[in-house]
Amino acid sequence: MNIRILAIGKTDNKALQSLIDDYQKRLSFYIKFDLEVIPDIKNVKHLSEAQQKEKEGELILGKLTPTDQLVLLDENGKHFSSMGFSEELQKKMNSGVKTLVYVIGGPYGFSDAVYQKAQGKIALSSMTFSHQMVRLFFIEQLYRGFTILKNEPYHHQ
């Protein structure tokens, strides 16, 4: 299985980017992984929230192949413990999913078209985090999930 993260907008904070890079490297020992940044839309001040979501949605959907399984990081998604998330990863691998694509959306969420295409939604927390921090938190949780599956000592229960 391959895992891809699609994220709207770049990470400006160099310290966060360094941590993201570190966890990407760690994760690559367990699975083929890619983080793809979709550039911010230009001239958003002239767009409504709905128009911005539509444009971002078109860019997101344009990055998918017909066999990709799409999961959105969404505040209204399913909550997992780290152990539960590792079990979910194992289920996805066992089911034969070729590419699992997680999407971190823009500031206003996702368009209706993206929601319709998605096969799932997960929430990292009931709290709101910046999209830059969400990348770090989520990649770390992916890494943690694989260390749990491999019975490695990273996660303490």
Buried (B, 14 or more C-beta within 10 A) or exposed (E): BEBBBBBBBEBEEEEBBEBBBBBBEBBEEBBEBEBEBBEEBEEBEEBEEEBBBBBBBEBBBEEBEEEBBBBBBBEEBEEBEBEEBBBBBBEBBEEEBEBBBBBBBBBBBBBEBBBEBBEBBBBBEEEEBEBBBBBBBBBBBBBBBBBBBEEEEEBEE
